[in-house]
Amino acid sequence: MVVNDRLRANIDVSPRTAAFYDAVITALEEERLPFMLGGAFAFEVYTDIGGQTKDLDLFLHPRDVDAAMAALAKRGYETEMKARHWLGKVKSERDFVDIIFGSGNGLAPVDDAWFEHALPAEVLGHEVRLIPVEEMLWSKSFIMERERYDGADIAHLIRVAGRTMDWRRLVDRFDRFWPVLLAHVVLYDFVYPADRGRVPDWVRAELLGRAQEGAVDPAAVEDRVCFGTALSRAQYLPDVEGWGYRDGRLSPYGGLTESDVEHETARMRKELDL
């Protein structure tokens, strides 16, 4: 909801957890490290849909992550860099805060534009910023795991924010991965046939035009790239490990190194007990 021209994120957690979240936010403010609120809390602010996980997701620019982790460790919290290319964690007893500065597939790094388009909000008495709805949609669009699929979140975000989103900026964000956005637009039209107008006609025309023209990177064809790993870190492993496809997360197609992919795969196998 809007309070004094600001969005308010309702943090419905235990007093112990709220105190931890407040302390982490206060620490970043004291260190003058810019951050944005994302995750389930920001999604609930944008859509009024609650009931998701209530871990606190704070988004930082990569240049500020080491300083943030050091500042929180100095204050006595347990900190761990779970993945050098996108994720740190801060722990207090049973509570966690995620320090996010990219995405697991390496395709949605936090950059200055996130902060330029962030929206002011209030949380736990702090004046903060929410990650932009465009960047939330962009990063969520690639989450198509067996155990988690964010397609419904994408449809809900388009429904509530489609008329006001910066679609040009969103299309440009997807860059060579525009077919993923097209897929979500097609699914949105299926889910909400009465609300197709929330996606501008030019977006459909541009993306469908690219598809009809067969806009495929010839280098990706030559290299036999599988971009499925950008959508699921687990379900396309047979393609890159046994079928001879090149992992689309790797340079020059994606932003990850071989070491990043190995680490992300090992972390996934541990989490899923594979």
C-alpha positions in Angstrom: 0.0 0.0 0.0 1.1 3.6 -0.4 1.8 5.6 2.8 2.8 9.3 2.5 3.7 8.7 -1.2 5.8 5.7 -0.2 5.1 2.0 -0.6 5.0 0.1 2.7 6.4 -3.4 2.9 4.6 -5.3 5.7 7.1 -7.5 7.5 4.9 -10.1 9.3 7.6 -12.0 11.2 8.4 -12.8 14.8 9.8 -10.0 17.0 13.2 -11.8 17.1 13.3 -12.0 13.3 12.2 -8.4 12.9 14.9 -7.2 15.2 17.5 -9.1 13.1 16.2 -7.6 9.9 16.2 -4.1 11.5 19.8 -4.5 12.7 21.0 -5.6 9.2 19.3 -2.7 7.5 20.6 -0.3 10.2 24.2 -1.6 9.7 24.0 -1.0 5.9 22.6 2.5 6.5 25.4 3.3 9.0 28.0 2.1 6.5 26.3 4.2 3.8 26.0 1.1 1.5 23.1 1.5 -0.9 20.7 -1.5 -1.0 17.2 -2.4 -2.3 14.5 -4.6 -0.8 13.4 -7.5 -3.1 12.1 -11.0 -2.8 8.8 -11.9 -1.3 8.3 -8.6 0.5 8.7 -6.5 -2.6 6.5 -8.9 -4.6 3.8 -8.6 -2.0 4.0 -4.8 -2.2 3.7 -4.8 -5.9 0.9 -7.5 -6.2 -0.7 -7.7 -2.8 -0.1 -11.4 -2.9 1.4 -12.8 0.3 2.1 -16.2 1.7 5.5 -16.7 0.1 8.8 -17.3 2.0 9.7 -14.5 4.3 13.5 -14.5 4.2 14.7 -10.9 3.7 16.3 -10.4 0.3 18.6 -7.3 0.0 20.0 -6.3 -3.4 23.4 -4.6 -3.5 25.7 -3.5 -6.3 28.6 -6.0 -6.6 31.1 -3.3 -5.7 29.5 -2.9 -2.3 29.1 -6.6 -1.3 32.5 -7.2 0.3 32.1 -4.1 2.5 28.6 -5.1 3.5 29.6 -8.6 4.4 32.6 -7.3 6.4 30.4 -4.8 8.2 27.8 -7.4 9.2 30.5 -9.9 10.3 32.1 -7.1 12.4 28.7 -6.8 14.2 28.8 -10.4 15.2 26.7 -12.1 12.5 27.6 -15.2 10.7 28.3 -14.4 7.1 29.0 -16.7 4.1 29.5 -16.1 0.4 27.4 -18.8 -1.1 28.3 -18.0 -4.7 30.9 -15.4 -5.7 28.9 -14.3 -8.7 25.6 -13.5 -7.0 24.8 -14.5 -3.4 25.9 -14.0 0.2 24.1 -15.0 3.3 23.9 -13.4 6.8 22.7 -15.6 9.7 21.5 -15.0 13.2 20.2 -18.1 15.0 17.5 -19.5 12.7 17.1 -16.3 10.6 18.7 -15.4 7.3 19.2 -12.4 5.1 20.2 -12.9 1.5 22.7 -10.4 0.1 22.0 -10.6 -3.7 24.0 -8.9 -6.3 23.2 -11.0 -9.4 21.5 -14.2 -10.4 22.4 -17.8 -10.3 22.5 -18.1 -14.1 24.7 -14.9 -14.3 22.3 -13.1 -16.6 20.8 -10.5 -14.3 23.6 -8.7 -12.5 22.7 -5.8 -10.3 23.9 -2.6 -11.9 23.4 1.1 -11.5 20.1 1.0 -13.5 18.5 -1.0 -10.7 19.1 1.8 -8.3 18.1 4.5 -10.8 14.7 3.0 -11.2 14.1 1.7 -7.7 11.0 2.9 -5.9 11.0 4.5 -2.4 9.4 2.4 0.3 9.1 2.0 4.1 10.0 -1.1 6.0 10.5 -1.5 9.7 10.5 2.2 10.1 13.3 2.6 7.5 13.1 4.5 4.3 14.4 2.1 1.7 14.0 1.3 -2.0 12.3 -1.6 -3.7 13.9 -3.3 -6.7 12.2 -2.1 -9.9 9.3 -4.2 -11.1 11.1 -4.5 -14.5 14.2 -6.0 -12.9 12.1 -8.3 -10.7 10.3 -9.6 -13.8 13.5 -9.9 -15.7 15.3 -12.0 -13.1 12.3 -14.1 -12.2 11.6 -15.0 -15.8 14.5 -17.4 -15.9 13.4 -19.4 -12.9 12.0 -22.6 -14.4 13.3 -25.4 -12.0 11.5 -28.6 -11.3 11.0 -27.5 -7.7 10.3 -23.9 -8.4 8.7 -22.1 -11.4 8.1 -18.4 -11.2 5.7 -18.1 -14.2 2.7 -17.2 -12.1 4.7 -14.4 -10.5 5.5 -13.1 -13.9 1.8 -13.1 -15.0 0.8 -11.4 -11.8 3.5 -8.7 -12.1 2.4 -8.0 -15.7 -1.3 -7.8 -14.6 -0.7 -5.3 -11.9 2.1 -3.3 -13.5 1.9 -3.8 -17.2 0.3 -0.5 -17.9 3.1 1.5 -16.2 6.2 -0.6 -16.8 9.0 0.6 -19.0 8.6 -2.1 -21.6 11.4 -0.7 -23.8 13.8 -1.0 -21.0 12.5 -4.5 -20.1 12.9 -5.8 -23.7 16.4 -4.4 -23.9 17.2 -6.1 -20.6 16.5 -9.5 -22.1 18.9 -8.8 -25.0 19.7 -12.1 -26.8 17.4 -13.9 -24.4 14.2 -12.2 -25.7 12.5 -15.5 -26.5 12.1 -16.0 -22.7 10.1 -12.8 -22.5 8.1 -13.7 -25.6 7.2 -17.0 -23.9 6.0 -15.3 -20.8 3.9 -12.8 -22.9 2.3 -15.7 -24.7 1.5 -17.4 -21.4 0.2 -14.1 -20.0 -2.2 -13.8 -22.9 -3.4 -17.4 -22.2 -3.9 -16.7 -18.5 -5.6 -13.3 -18.9 -7.4 -13.1 -22.2 -9.5 -10.2 -20.9 -6.4 -8.2 -19.9 -4.2 -8.5 -23.0 -4.1 -4.7 -23.2 -1.6 -4.6 -20.3 1.1 -5.7 -22.6 1.6 -3.0 -25.4 0.9 -4.2 -28.9 4.3 -3.1 -30.1 6.0 -5.6 -27.6 4.1 -8.5 -29.2 4.8 -7.2 -32.7 8.5 -6.8 -32.1 9.1 -10.1 -30.4 6.9 -12.1 -32.7 8.6 -10.4 -35.6 11.9 -11.6 -34.4 10.6 -15.1 -34.0 9.1 -15.1 -37.5 12.3 -13.9 -39.0 14.1 -16.8 -37.3 16.4 -14.4 -35.4 18.9 -17.0 -34.1 22.5 -16.3 -33.3 24.5 -18.2 -36.0 27.4 -18.6 -33.6 25.1 -20.3 -31.1 24.1 -22.7 -33.8 27.7 -23.4 -34.8 28.7 -23.9 -31.2 25.7 -26.1 -30.5 24.7 -24.1 -27.4 22.1 -25.2 -25.0 20.5 -22.2 -23.3 18.3 -24.4 -21.1 20.8 -24.1 -18.3 19.9 -20.4 -18.1 16.4 -21.6 -17.1 17.2 -24.6 -14.9 20.5 -25.5 -13.3 19.5 -29.1 -13.0 17.2 -30.2 -15.7 19.5 -29.5 -18.7 22.7 -31.0 -17.2 22.3 -34.1 -19.4 22.6 -31.8 -22.4 25.8 -30.2 -21.4 27.4 -33.1 -19.6 26.5 -36.0 -21.9 25.0 -34.8 -25.2 27.7 -32.5 -26.3 26.0 -29.1 -26.0 27.8 -26.0 -24.9 26.5 -24.5 -21.7 24.8 -21.2 -22.6 25.7 -19.7 -19.2 29.4 -19.5 -20.3 31.1 -16.7 -22.1 30.6 -15.4 -24.7 26.8 -16.2 -24.4 26.4 -15.8 -20.7 28.4 -14.2 -17.9 29.6 -17.2 -15.9 33.1 -18.8 -15.8 33.7 -22.6 -15.8 34.4 -22.2 -12.0 31.1 -20.5 -11.4 29.2 -23.2 -13.2 31.0 -26.0 -11.3 30.3 -24.2 -8.0 26.6 -23.6 -8.9 26.1 -27.2 -10.0 27.8 -28.6 -6.8 25.6 -26.3 -4.7 22.5 -27.4 -6.5 23.3 -31.1 -6.1 23.8 -30.6 -2.4 20.6 -28.6 -2.0 18.5 -31.1 -3.9 20.4 -34.2 -2.6 21.3 -35.4 -6.1 
